[in-house]
Amino acid sequence: DEVTADLLGTNGTVLLVIEVDGQVAGGIQYCEENDPQYRHAGIDIYLSSRFQDRGVGTTAVRLVARFLCEQRGHHRLTIDPAATNTRAIRCYEKVGFRPVGIMRRYERGPDGRFHDGLLMDLLRDDLE
């Protein structure tokens, strides 16, 4: 199934656990588009609320972004937080991501309604 494929990384997605002082703080995943004309990677992160506002997310995103650019050879990365998630947007901007545009009605929230997402990207030269 799709969840098992995500966990095993067999669908092109790699899931990494974020650990802080021996405790699971969240997860960060990336997927790669390897078509030579569109080659890039996308990042997604989840961080438990008790580990937020401590620089953990920024460090994790920076490490994965650096790995994807330096080790995997990507020139461009994307990330797509909820348009209203100012905490996440600030985190990604610290790493070097820049807003590209609003994706209207991008994801369905727990309330059952669609919400906008913000597409952000980072070029290798933007990496801080």
C-alpha positions as CSV (number, residue, x, y, z in Angstrom):
1,D,0.0,0.0,0.0
2,E,1.0,3.7,-0.3
3,V,1.9,4.1,3.4
4,T,4.2,1.1,3.4
5,A,5.8,2.3,0.1
6,D,6.4,5.7,1.8
7,L,8.0,4.1,4.9
8,L,10.2,1.8,2.8
9,G,11.1,4.5,0.3
10,T,10.0,2.4,-2.6
11,N,7.9,5.1,-4.2
12,G,10.8,7.5,-4.5
13,T,10.2,9.1,-1.1
14,V,12.7,8.8,1.7
15,L,11.5,9.2,5.3
16,L,14.0,10.2,8.0
17,V,13.3,10.4,11.8
18,I,14.3,13.6,13.6
19,E,15.7,12.8,17.1
20,V,16.4,15.3,19.9
21,D,18.2,14.0,23.0
22,G,17.1,10.5,22.2
23,Q,13.5,11.4,21.7
24,V,11.6,11.2,18.4
25,A,10.8,14.9,17.6
26,G,9.3,14.3,14.1
27,G,10.1,13.3,10.6
28,I,11.4,14.8,7.4
29,Q,11.1,13.3,4.0
30,Y,12.2,14.0,0.5
31,C,11.3,12.8,-2.9
32,E,13.3,13.2,-6.1
33,E,12.1,13.9,-9.6
34,N,14.8,12.4,-11.8
35,D,13.4,13.3,-15.3
36,P,16.5,15.3,-16.6
37,Q,14.2,18.1,-17.9
38,Y,12.6,18.6,-14.5
39,R,15.1,17.2,-12.1
40,H,14.6,18.6,-8.6
41,A,13.7,17.4,-5.1
42,G,10.8,18.2,-2.7
43,I,11.0,18.2,1.1
44,D,8.3,17.8,3.7
45,I,8.7,18.0,7.5
46,Y,6.6,17.3,10.6
47,L,7.8,18.4,14.0
48,S,6.0,17.7,17.3
49,S,4.8,20.9,18.9
50,R,7.0,20.4,22.0
51,F,10.1,20.6,19.7
52,Q,9.1,23.7,17.8
53,D,10.6,27.1,18.2
54,R,14.0,25.6,19.2
55,G,15.7,25.6,15.8
56,V,15.2,21.9,15.3
57,G,13.2,22.3,12.1
58,T,15.6,24.8,10.6
59,T,18.5,22.5,11.3
60,A,16.8,19.4,9.9
61,V,15.6,21.3,6.7
62,R,19.1,22.8,6.2
63,L,20.8,19.4,6.6
64,V,18.5,17.7,4.1
65,A,18.7,20.6,1.7
66,R,22.5,20.5,1.8
67,F,22.5,16.8,1.3
68,L,20.2,17.0,-1.7
69,C,22.2,19.8,-3.3
70,E,25.7,18.6,-2.5
71,Q,25.4,14.8,-2.4
72,R,22.5,14.2,-4.7
73,G,23.3,17.0,-7.2
74,H,20.0,18.9,-7.2
75,H,20.0,22.5,-8.3
76,R,16.5,23.2,-7.1
77,L,14.4,22.1,-4.1
78,T,10.7,22.8,-3.3
79,I,8.7,22.8,-0.1
80,D,5.0,23.7,0.3
81,P,3.7,24.8,3.7
82,A,0.1,25.9,4.4
83,A,-0.1,29.5,3.3
84,T,-1.1,30.5,6.9
85,N,1.7,28.6,8.6
86,T,4.0,31.5,9.4
87,R,6.2,29.5,11.7
88,A,7.1,27.0,9.0
89,I,7.5,29.8,6.4
90,R,10.0,31.6,8.6
91,C,11.9,28.4,9.2
92,Y,12.2,27.7,5.5
93,E,13.2,31.3,4.7
94,K,16.1,31.0,7.2
95,V,17.4,28.1,5.1
96,G,17.1,30.1,1.9
97,F,13.7,29.1,0.5
98,R,11.8,31.8,-1.3
99,P,8.0,32.1,-1.9
100,V,7.1,31.3,-5.5
101,G,3.3,31.5,-5.3
102,I,0.0,30.5,-3.7
103,M,-1.5,27.2,-4.6
104,R,-5.2,27.8,-4.2
105,R,-7.3,25.2,-2.4
106,Y,-4.2,23.0,-2.2
107,E,-4.9,20.7,0.7
108,R,-7.9,19.5,2.7
109,G,-7.7,20.4,6.4
110,P,-9.1,18.6,9.4
111,D,-12.1,20.8,9.1
112,G,-12.9,19.2,5.7
113,R,-12.4,22.4,3.8
114,F,-9.6,23.1,1.3
115,H,-6.8,25.5,2.3
116,D,-4.2,27.4,0.3
117,G,-0.6,26.3,0.2
118,L,2.5,28.3,-0.4
119,L,5.0,27.0,-3.0
120,M,8.5,27.8,-2.0
121,D,11.8,26.9,-3.8
122,L,15.5,27.1,-3.1
123,L,18.2,27.1,-5.7
124,R,21.6,25.6,-4.8
125,D,23.1,29.1,-4.7
126,D,20.4,30.3,-2.2
127,L,21.4,27.7,0.4
128,E,22.5,29.5,3.5
